[in-house]
Amino acid sequence: MAADEALAHAAEQSGRVLMRLYGWRPDTVSLGGFQAFAETEQQPELAGWPIVRRPSGGGAIVHGSDLTYCLALPSTHPWGRRPEDLYAAVHGALVEELCHRGVAASMVDAEVAATVADDSFFCFDRRAFGDVVITAATAGAVAGGCKVLGSAQRRLAGVVLQHGSLLLRRHPSMTGAGSHAGLAEIIGGTGGDPAAVVVHWLERLAARLGGPLAERAGVSWTADDPDLSRRVNRYAGAAWLRRR
């Protein structure tokens, strides 16, 4: 979370669109910025799991079998002016790729979103406008099909930070309400390898930006970076985790 916040600061300072892709070690549950910590005690399947709180909103996400992204851009960017524009750009690129592979994917429209309660504890039980869903006869699917990508934003002074989680497969260690089918289970042999889907999704996203996709690998943070260490200490503290 600290690295994502630092990414947002870098996007503001550089005027560039920056995107960070990462997994989690150890497997972790992240709460939305506005969820009550006490709700975790009502979810027996979360016993013993590490828990963090995101700066962005939305429901709880079980990490470890997903691909998490953080995209940050200056608020003056055309995609930063309205929340739905950035959702449409990122999510629309994935829908295009999945449909190209013969997968019946779509973004949740306002009518469907209105039929599903948005107070479910887990993100992948919610249906918000713009979520990416796949029509599939998969056990546990709710209105609008099986959700595979959800995102939430936090608008800061001068920059927009958008978090998202692409569910690659069902988490092998999670049971109960926190267990959700991912791309591997839903698309099977029809849509190909989830890793290939991700690569071409990012290429489509870069094309929408009108520029090349410049990829750089690196560690999430370094201990000798005082600014990042300060952010790490805040997100690791109980005051942040239990702020609600």
LUMFI-205329 format. One record per residue (C-alpha): y, x, z. Coordinates in steps of 0.25 Angstrom, whole numbers, padded with zeros to 4 digits, always signed. Example, Ala and Ser with C-alpha at 12.3 -4.5 7.8 and 13.67 -1.06 7.14 Angstrom:
2
-0018+0049+0031;-0004+0055+0029;
END
This chain:
244
+0000+0000+0000;+0009+0011+0003;+0006+0018-0011;+0009+0005-0017;+0023+0003-0010;+0026+0018-0014;+0022+0014-0029;+0032+0003-0028;+0043+0013-0024;+0040+0022-0035;+0041+0011-0045;+0054+0007-0040;+0059+0021-0040;+0053+0025-0054;+0056+0011-0061;+0042+0012-0066;+0030+0002-0065;+0019+0008-0056;+0005+0003-0054;-0005+0009-0043;-0020+0006-0044;-0029+0008-0033;-0041+0005-0025;-0044+0005-0010;-0051+0014+0000;-0056+0009+0009;-0058-0005+0004;-0046-0013+0010;-0040-0027+0012;-0026-0028+0008;-0017-0040+0014;-0006-0046+0006;+0008-0043+0012;+0010-0057+0018;-0004-0060+0023;-0007-0061+0038;-0015-0050+0043;-0022-0060+0053;-0028-0066+0041;-0038-0054+0039;-0044-0058+0052;-0048-0071+0046;-0056-0064+0035;-0069-0059+0041;-0073-0051+0028;-0061-0042+0031;-0067-0036+0044;-0066-0021+0044;-0058-0020+0031;-0045-0012+0031;-0033-0020+0028;-0019-0017+0023;-0007-0025+0019;-0001-0025+0005;+0014-0026+0003;+0012-0036-0007;+0007-0051-0005;-0006-0058-0009;-0019-0060-0002;-0029-0050+0004;-0036-0041-0005;-0049-0034-0003;-0048-0020-0009;-0059-0011-0014;-0064-0018-0026;-0051-0020-0032;-0040-0012-0040;-0027-0013-0033;-0014-0011-0040;+0001-0009-0036;+0011-0011-0047;+0026-0008-0044;+0038-0009-0053;+0053-0010-0052;+0058-0024-0049;+0067-0022-0062;+0054-0021-0071;+0052-0034-0079;+0039-0036-0072;+0046-0035-0058;+0055-0047-0060;+0046-0058-0057;+0033-0057-0049;+0025-0065-0059;+0029-0055-0071;+0022-0043-0064;+0010-0051-0060;+0009-0056-0075;+0010-0042-0080;-0001-0036-0071;-0010-0048-0071;-0008-0052-0085;-0013-0038-0090;-0026-0040-0082;-0028-0054-0088;-0026-0048-0102;-0036-0037-0100;-0047-0047-0094;-0045-0057-0105;-0046-0046-0115;-0060-0043-0109;-0064-0058-0110;-0062-0061-0095;-0055-0075-0092;-0043-0069-0084;-0030-0076-0081;-0018-0076-0072;-0018-0087-0061;-0007-0097-0065;+0002-0104-0056;-0006-0117-0056;-0019-0110-0052;-0012-0102-0041;-0007-0115-0035;-0021-0120-0033;-0026-0108-0024;-0020-0106-0010;-0013-0093-0010;-0016-0090+0005;-0030-0085+0003;-0032-0073+0011;-0038-0065-0001;-0030-0062-0013;-0041-0065-0022;-0043-0079-0017;-0028-0082-0020;-0023-0086-0034;-0009-0082-0036;-0001-0084-0049;-0005-0072-0059;-0018-0068-0052;-0028-0064-0062;-0041-0072-0062;-0053-0073-0070;-0061-0086-0073;-0075-0083-0069;-0086-0090-0062;-0086-0081-0050;-0089-0086-0036;-0077-0087-0028;-0067-0089-0039;-0056-0098-0035;-0045-0105-0043;-0041-0098-0056;-0054-0089-0057;-0057-0076-0050;-0045-0068-0046;-0046-0053-0050;-0031-0048-0049;-0020-0052-0039;-0007-0046-0036;+0005-0047-0027;+0019-0042-0027;+0029-0036-0018;+0043-0035-0023;+0051-0024-0016;+0066-0020-0019;+0066-0014-0033;+0051-0015-0035;+0039-0024-0037;+0025-0020-0031;+0013-0028-0036;+0000-0027-0029;-0013-0032-0036;-0028-0031-0034;-0038-0032-0046;-0052-0036-0040;-0062-0027-0048;-0074-0032-0041;-0079-0039-0028;-0078-0030-0016;-0092-0027-0011;-0089-0027+0003;-0080-0039+0004;-0086-0053+0008;-0081-0067+0010;-0068-0071+0006;-0063-0057+0002;-0074-0055-0009;-0069-0058-0023;-0075-0055-0037;-0068-0045-0045;-0068-0041-0060;-0081-0035-0060;-0088-0048-0055;-0079-0057-0063;-0079-0051-0077;-0092-0044-0076;-0096-0039-0090;-0086-0047-0097;-0073-0040-0094;-0079-0026-0092;-0077-0015-0082;-0066-0019-0072;-0061-0004-0072;-0058-0006-0087;-0051-0019-0085;-0042-0012-0076;-0039-0001-0086;-0035-0010-0097;-0027-0020-0087;-0018-0008-0084;-0017-0005-0098;-0012-0019-0101;-0003-0018-0090;+0004-0006-0095;+0005-0012-0109;+0013-0023-0102;+0022-0013-0096;+0024-0007-0110;+0020+0007-0106;+0009+0016-0104;+0000+0016-0092;+0002+0029-0085;-0009+0032-0075;-0008+0041-0063;-0018+0043-0052;-0015+0048-0038;-0017+0046-0024;-0011+0033-0017;-0002+0041-0007;+0000+0055-0001;+0001+0058+0013;+0013+0067+0011;+0022+0056+0005;+0031+0052+0016;+0035+0039+0009;+0021+0035+0006;+0016+0039+0020;+0027+0029+0026;+0022+0018+0017;+0008+0021+0021;+0011+0020+0036;+0018+0007+0034;+0006+0000+0027;-0004+0006+0036;+0002+0001+0049;-0002-0011+0056;+0013-0017+0056;+0011-0018+0040;-0003-0023+0040;-0001-0034+0051;+0013-0037+0047;+0009-0052+0045;
END
